């Protein structure tokens, strides 16, 4: 009897133990798939490298060539644990299914640390800065999946990245044909505004502060950041901006894009009175017609051209007041801190694979700089005393000149002062990324992304074996990007004093194996480059 009593007692203890263990395991499982409330419904995410990731969250529903609308609400819990579809684009032989690429591409991703998650709105004092990433690829291609934000989120920020409509689906201007399509020329950027509205309404439940939002992007993403700085609908939805290698000039005018819209209809054999038929044209046929129409009307942009046009934002005076970088931004962006910069080589063809003499370099340079070739070499030597002949041919001739002109304009323009009593325009911090790849010895377009996102461990073929020095630079740059998002000032303790840029001080932080400050190192050189490498822009402006 006694032994049976002990058996029953042991059984009760074991049951209690298993009950407690099950509860612990259940709570652990719930934490890993925590449910978050959004304005459209509840979602769950997944763990990624020590952060919680919510991937492929719908933020808008779209109809072809129309402004986005808030997404329909759903019942139950939507599982957001994988990338949503990218925008329709050319995939060069790869076939993607509807889940991978779709016209219904308006999805975003959120990364936050576990302690940032909230089942309901937290106290504002506990909220973290928000960084909204806009991917590159011009206004034609790309996806947010290129640059995941989990490591950057570990810098005590909440990271959001966005997919939106691109190319002809995002920027076909049919406003001259139908009042219904009044905003079709900027539909892709209105998607981004809708995403920022989603951030405003929902990000606090992910631990983010909707009153401290930084938009940032590289290449075409930098162009999107500049465009948002000229869009009235985006006013108040972001508070700081970072433009990385993005100062290529969009020369679209409303007349140009309206002309292109009519040319597309002509290519498709659709009369202006039957414009609604365009909604049923298969995407590949529509895209091809757009390329033919561009060639037949405003001309096709060639790779390396120092300006873009065609299927991109159009200044209609309502949804977009002006194009950015010409030379600055709309007064809408007054007072917003800006960090802006470039890489040493960007998109320039590299010449580091062979020995070149100075005379050989001069022979090549004459083709571009003519009788100012010797002045170019002299100014280059002042800017970069340790230069090589290969550097003369390989340095960026596209982004850096316009970056200086843009920064000069916005730091000196009284038109951009927040109010007549303000003493200073928008604070600007400028950088240059000079780290060189062991594969090609270049510091090329996009190389800095894995540093500011701190994802060198995923660099694969680009950098299969990062050194300790590489990893330290990535940690430094991601800390700088996050610090700027927190305070509007990128200064961190490990860097030398970094002051706001002015035309007089030309303050420039150099990110490389050693991080240091330079002041107006290349103003004379970039003025020469600007005179000779943007002649096509001069011809366009003279028309």
C-alpha positions in Angstrom: 0.0 0.0 0.0 2.8 2.4 1.0 4.6 1.7 -2.3 1.4 2.4 -4.3 0.9 5.7 -2.3 4.5 6.7 -3.2 3.9 5.8 -6.8 0.8 7.9 -6.9 2.7 10.8 -5.2 5.6 10.5 -7.7 3.1 10.4 -10.6 1.4 13.6 -9.3 4.9 15.3 -9.1 5.8 14.1 -12.6 2.4 15.4 -13.9 3.0 18.8 -12.3 6.6 18.9 -13.7 5.4 18.1 -17.2 2.6 20.7 -16.9 5.1 23.4 -15.9 7.5 22.3 -18.6 4.8 22.3 -21.2 3.8 25.8 -20.2 7.3 27.0 -20.4 7.7 25.5 -23.9 4.4 26.9 -24.9 5.4 30.4 -23.8 8.7 30.0 -25.6 6.9 29.1 -28.8 4.5 32.0 -28.4 7.4 34.4 -27.9 9.1 33.1 -31.1 6.0 33.7 -33.1 4.6 36.6 -31.2 1.4 38.1 -32.6 1.5 41.9 -33.4 -1.6 44.0 -34.1 -1.7 46.2 -37.2 -4.4 48.4 -38.6 -5.2 45.7 -41.2 -5.0 42.6 -38.9 -2.8 40.5 -36.7 0.5 39.1 -37.9 3.3 36.8 -36.7 6.9 36.8 -37.8 10.0 34.7 -37.5 13.4 34.8 -35.8 16.3 36.0 -37.9 19.9 36.2 -36.5 18.7 37.3 -33.1 16.0 39.7 -34.2 12.3 39.2 -34.9 11.5 39.6 -38.7 8.1 40.3 -40.2 8.4 39.7 -43.9 6.0 40.4 -46.8 3.5 42.5 -44.8 0.9 44.0 -47.2 0.6 47.7 -46.8 -1.5 48.7 -49.9 -3.7 47.3 -52.6 -3.2 48.6 -56.1 -5.0 48.9 -59.4 -3.0 49.5 -62.6 -1.9 53.1 -62.9 -4.0 54.3 -60.0 -2.8 55.6 -56.6 -2.5 52.9 -53.9 -5.2 52.3 -51.3 -4.9 50.9 -47.8 -4.9 47.1 -47.8 -8.1 45.2 -47.0 -8.3 43.9 -43.4 -8.0 40.2 -42.7 -9.2 37.9 -40.1 -7.1 35.6 -37.9 -3.3 35.8 -37.8 -1.3 36.3 -41.0 2.0 34.5 -41.0 4.7 36.9 -42.3 7.8 34.7 -42.3 9.0 35.0 -45.9 9.7 37.6 -48.6 6.7 39.0 -50.4 6.7 39.4 -54.2 9.0 41.9 -55.9 7.7 44.4 -58.4 7.2 43.3 -62.0 10.4 43.8 -63.9 12.7 42.1 -66.4 14.3 39.0 -65.0 16.5 38.1 -68.0 15.5 34.5 -68.6 14.5 33.6 -65.0 10.9 32.6 -64.5 9.4 33.8 -61.2 6.0 32.7 -59.9 3.2 34.9 -58.5 4.6 34.7 -55.0 8.0 35.9 -56.1 7.0 38.7 -58.6 3.6 40.3 -58.9 1.7 43.5 -59.8 0.4 43.2 -56.2 3.9 43.9 -54.9 3.1 46.5 -52.2 4.7 44.7 -49.2 7.2 45.7 -46.6 9.4 44.1 -44.0 10.1 44.9 -40.4 13.1 43.9 -38.2 13.2 44.6 -34.5 14.8 43.2 -31.4 12.8 41.0 -29.1 12.6 43.6 -26.4 11.1 46.0 -29.0 8.1 43.9 -29.6 4.8 45.0 -28.0 1.3 43.5 -28.0 -0.1 47.0 -27.6 1.2 50.5 -27.9 4.1 51.2 -25.5 5.0 54.3 -23.7 6.7 56.8 -26.2 9.8 57.0 -24.1 10.7 53.4 -24.9 10.3 53.6 -28.6 13.2 53.3 -31.0 14.2 55.2 -34.1 12.9 53.8 -37.4 14.9 53.4 -40.5 12.9 52.9 -43.8 15.1 51.5 -46.6 14.4 52.1 -50.3 16.2 49.6 -52.5 18.3 50.5 -55.6 17.7 49.5 -59.2 16.8 52.9 -60.5 13.0 53.3 -60.8 13.1 50.2 -63.0 14.1 47.1 -61.0 15.2 45.8 -57.7 13.8 44.3 -54.5 14.0 44.9 -50.7 15.2 41.3 -50.4 18.7 42.4 -51.5 19.5 44.1 -48.2 17.9 42.4 -45.1 17.9 44.6 -41.9 18.4 42.2 -39.0 22.0 43.2 -38.1 21.2 46.9 -38.4 18.2 46.4 -36.1 20.6 45.2 -33.5 21.9 48.8 -33.3 18.8 49.6 -31.3 16.7 50.8 -34.3 13.7 49.3 -36.0 14.3 48.7 -39.7 11.7 48.7 -42.4 12.2 47.9 -46.1 9.7 48.4 -49.0 8.7 46.9 -52.3 6.6 49.2 -54.6 5.6 49.5 -58.2 8.4 50.2 -60.7 9.1 50.9 -64.4 6.1 51.3 -66.6 3.6 50.0 -64.0 4.8 52.6 -61.5 5.4 55.6 -63.8 3.4 55.6 -67.0 1.9 59.1 -67.2 -1.5 58.9 -68.8 -2.7 62.2 -67.3 -2.9 63.9 -70.7 -5.3 61.3 -71.8 -7.7 60.8 -68.9 -8.4 62.7 -65.6 -8.8 59.3 -64.0 -5.1 58.7 -64.4 -4.1 62.1 -63.1 -1.5 60.6 -60.7 -0.3 57.6 -62.8 3.0 59.2 -63.6 4.0 59.0 -59.9 2.1 55.9 -58.8 5.2 54.1 -57.7 6.3 56.9 -55.4 2.8 57.3 -54.0 3.2 53.6 -53.0 6.2 54.6 -50.9 4.2 57.4 -49.3 1.5 54.8 -48.5 4.2 52.6 -46.9 5.3 55.6 -44.8 1.7 56.1 -43.7 1.6 52.4 -42.7 4.8 53.1 -40.6 3.2 56.1 -39.0 0.1 54.1 -38.0 1.7 50.7 -37.0 5.4 50.9 -36.2 4.9 51.7 -32.5 3.6 48.1 -32.0 7.0 46.9 -33.2 8.8 49.2 -30.8 9.4 52.0 -33.3 8.9 55.7 -32.9 6.7 57.1 -35.7 7.9 60.6 -34.7 11.6 59.6 -35.5 11.7 58.1 -39.0 14.7 58.2 -41.2 14.4 57.3 -44.9 17.5 56.0 -46.6 18.4 54.5 -49.9 21.3 53.8 -52.3 21.5 54.4 -56.1 17.9 54.5 -57.3 16.9 54.3 -53.7 18.8 57.5 -53.0 16.9 59.0 -55.9 13.7 57.9 -54.2 14.7 59.6 -51.0 15.4 62.8 -52.8 12.0 62.5 -54.6 10.2 62.1 -51.3 11.9 65.3 -50.1 9.9 67.1 -52.9 6.5 65.3 -52.4 3.9 67.2 -50.3 2.1 63.9 -49.4 5.3 62.7 -47.6 5.5 65.8 -45.4 5.6 64.9 -41.8 6.0 61.2 -42.5 9.8 61.2 -42.1 12.3 63.4 -40.2 15.8 62.6 -41.5 17.2 61.3 -44.8 20.3 59.5 -46.0 21.1 59.5 -49.7 23.8 57.1 -50.8 25.2 57.3 -54.3 21.9 58.6 -55.5 22.3 62.1 -57.0 21.8 61.1 -60.6 19.5 63.7 -62.2 16.0 62.9 -63.3 15.3 65.3 -66.1 11.7 64.2 -66.7 9.3 67.1 -67.2 5.5 66.7 -67.2 5.5 67.4 -70.9 8.0 64.7 -71.5 6.2 62.0 -69.5 2.8 62.9 -71.0 4.3 62.6 -74.5 5.7 59.2 -73.6 2.3 58.1 -72.2 0.6 58.9 -75.5 3.4 57.2 -77.4 2.9 54.0 -75.4 -0.8 54.0 -76.4 0.2 54.4 -80.0 2.6 51.5 -79.8 -0.1 49.3 -78.4 -2.7 50.4 -81.0 -5.0 51.8 -78.3 -6.9 55.0 -79.0 -7.0 57.7 -76.3 -10.7 57.3 -76.0 -10.2 53.6 -75.2 -7.4 54.1 -72.7 -9.0 51.6 -70.3 -7.9 48.7 -72.5 -4.4 49.2 -71.3 -5.3 47.6 -68.0 -5.6 44.3 -69.8 -2.3 44.3 -71.7 0.0 41.5 -70.4 3.0 43.0 -68.6 5.8 41.8 -70.9 3.9 43.3 -73.9 3.3 46.5 -72.0 7.0 46.8 -71.0 8.2 46.1 -74.6 5.8 48.8 -75.9 7.2 51.2 -73.4 10.7 50.7 -74.6 9.7 51.2 -78.2 7.7 54.3 -77.3 10.7 55.8 -75.5 12.9 55.3 -78.5 10.3 56.8 -80.8 9.5 59.8 -78.6 11.9 61.1 -76.0 14.8 58.7 -76.7 16.3 55.7 -74.9 18.6 56.3 -72.0 22.0 54.6 -72.5 23.9 53.0 -69.5 26.3 55.5 -67.9 24.3 58.5 -69.0 24.6 61.2 -66.2 20.9 61.7 -66.0 17.7 59.6 -66.3 14.4 60.1 -67.9 11.4 58.0 -69.1 9.6 55.8 -66.6 10.4 57.6 -63.4 8.8 60.4 -61.3 7.3 63.4 -63.1 7.0 66.9 -61.5 3.2 67.4 -62.0 3.1 70.3 -59.5 0.8 68.4 -57.2 2.1 65.0 -56.2 5.7 66.0 -57.0 6.7 69.7 -56.8 10.1 69.4 -58.5 12.9 67.0 -59.3 15.6 66.7 -56.6 19.3 67.5 -57.0 18.7 70.4 -59.4 20.5 71.6 -57.4 18.6 71.0 -54.2 15.1 70.0 -52.9 11.7 71.5 -52.3 11.3 73.7 -49.3 9.1 70.9 -47.9 12.3 69.3 -46.7 13.5 72.3 -44.8 15.3 71.6 -41.6 15.5 67.8 -42.1 19.0 66.5 -41.3 20.7 64.8 -44.3 23.6 62.5 -44.6 24.9 62.1 -48.2 27.8 60.4 -49.8 29.4 58.4 -52.5 32.0 55.6 -53.1 35.4 56.3 -54.6 34.8 54.6 -58.0 31.0 54.2 -58.2 30.1 53.1 -61.8 33.3 54.1 -63.5 35.1 51.4 -65.5 38.0 50.1 -63.4 41.5 50.0 -64.7 43.3 48.3 -61.9 43.8 45.0 -63.7 46.9 46.2 -65.6 49.8 48.6 -65.3 49.3 52.0 -66.9 51.8 54.8 -67.3 50.9 58.5 -66.7 51.2 59.2 -70.4 48.9 56.3 -71.3 46.4 57.7 -68.8 46.7 61.2 -70.2 46.0 59.9 -73.7 42.7 58.3 -72.5 41.8 61.4 -70.4 42.1 63.8 -73.4 39.1 62.1 -74.9 37.0 63.4 -72.1 38.8 66.5 -70.7 40.4 67.9 -73.9 42.6 70.9 -73.2 41.8 70.7 -69.5 43.5 67.3 -69.2 46.6 68.6 -67.5 44.5 70.7 -65.1 42.5 67.6 -64.3 45.7 65.6 -63.5 47.0 68.5 -61.4 43.8 68.9 -59.4 43.7 65.1 -59.0 47.2 65.1 -57.5 46.1 67.8 -55.0 43.0 65.8 -54.0 44.8 62.4 -53.8 48.5 62.9 -53.4 49.1 59.1 -53.4 47.2 58.5 -56.6 48.1 56.0 -59.3 47.6 56.4 -63.1 44.9 53.8 -62.8 43.0 56.0 -60.3 42.9 58.9 -62.8 40.7 56.8 -65.1 38.8 54.9 -62.4 37.5 57.6 -60.1 33.8 58.4 -60.0 32.7 60.9 -62.6 29.0 60.7 -62.1 27.8 61.1 -58.5 30.4 63.0 -56.6 30.2 66.3 -58.6 26.4 66.6 -58.2 26.6 65.5 -54.5 28.8 68.6 -53.8 26.5 70.9 -55.8 23.4 69.5 -54.0 25.1 69.9 -50.5 26.2 73.4 -51.3 22.7 74.4 -52.4 20.8 73.0 -49.4 23.3 74.3 -46.8 23.4 77.9 -48.2 19.8 78.4 -49.5 17.7 80.8 -47.3 14.7 79.4 -49.2 15.1 76.1 -47.3 15.1 77.7 -43.8 12.3 76.3 -41.7 11.2 79.8 -40.7 12.4 83.4 -41.1 13.8 83.4 -37.6 15.9 80.3 -38.2 19.7 80.7 -38.2 20.7 77.5 -40.0 19.3 75.5 -43.0 19.2 71.7 -42.9 22.3 70.2 -41.3 24.2 68.0 -43.8 26.9 65.4 -43.2 28.9 64.2 -46.1 31.0 61.0 -46.5 33.0 59.1 -49.0 33.5 55.3 -48.9 37.0 54.3 -50.0 37.3 50.7 -48.9 38.7 48.6 -51.8 37.6 45.1 -52.7 40.3 42.4 -52.8 38.6 41.1 -55.9 39.0 44.2 -58.2 40.8 46.8 -56.0 37.8 49.1 -56.5 35.3 50.9 -54.2 32.4 50.5 -56.5 28.7 51.4 -56.6 26.9 49.5 -53.8 30.0 48.1 -52.1 29.1 50.1 -48.9 25.8 48.4 -48.4 27.1 45.3 -46.6 29.0 47.6 -44.3 26.2 50.0 -43.3 23.8 47.0 -43.0 26.6 45.1 -41.2 26.1 41.9 -43.2 29.6 41.0 -44.3 29.0 37.5 -43.1 26.5 37.2 -46.0 28.8 38.8 -48.6 29.6 35.4 -50.2 31.5 35.9 -53.5 31.8 39.6 -53.0 33.9 39.2 -49.9 34.2 35.5 -49.0 36.7 36.1 -46.2 36.2 39.4 -44.4 39.2 40.5 -42.3 38.9 41.8 -38.7 39.6 45.2 -40.2 36.6 44.7 -42.6 34.3 43.7 -39.7 35.4 46.7 -37.6 34.5 49.0 -40.5 31.1 47.4 -40.9 30.4 47.7 -37.2 31.5 51.4 -37.3 29.4 52.3 -40.4 26.3 50.5 -39.2 26.7 52.3 -35.8 27.0 55.7 -37.6 23.9 55.0 -39.7 21.9 54.1 -36.6 23.3 57.0 -34.6 22.2 59.4 -37.3 18.7 57.9 -37.2 18.6 58.4 -33.5 19.8 62.0 -33.2 20.3 63.5 -36.7 24.0 63.6 -35.9 26.2 60.7 -37.1 29.0 61.2 -34.5 30.1 58.2 -32.6 32.8 58.0 -30.0 35.3 56.0 -32.1 35.4 58.6 -34.9 37.1 62.0 -35.1 35.0 65.1 -34.7 32.6 65.3 -37.6 31.0 68.7 -38.2 28.1 69.6 -40.5 29.1 70.3 -44.1 29.3 73.8 -45.5 30.6 74.9 -48.9 33.4 76.7 -47.0 34.5 73.8 -44.9 33.7 70.9 -47.3 33.7 68.5 -44.3 34.0 64.9 -45.5 34.2 61.7 -43.5 36.3 59.1 -45.2 35.2 55.5 -44.5 38.0 53.1 -45.2 40.6 51.0 -43.5 41.1 54.3 -41.5 38.3 56.7 -40.9 39.3 60.3 -41.0 38.1 63.8 -41.9 39.1 65.8 -45.0 38.0 69.4 -45.8 37.3 70.4 -49.4 39.9 67.9 -50.8 38.6 67.8 -54.3 36.4 70.8 -55.0 38.6 72.0 -57.9 38.8 68.5 -59.4 35.0 67.9 -59.2 34.4 71.3 -60.9 36.5 70.1 -63.9 34.7 66.8 -63.9 31.3 68.5 -63.8 32.2 70.8 -66.7 33.2 67.9 -69.0 31.1 64.9 -67.9 27.7 66.5 -67.9 27.7 68.1 -71.4 24.6 66.1 -72.2 22.8 67.7 -69.3 23.9 71.1 -70.5 22.5 70.3 -74.0 19.2 69.2 -72.5 18.9 72.3 -70.4 19.7 74.5 -73.4 16.8 73.0 -75.4 
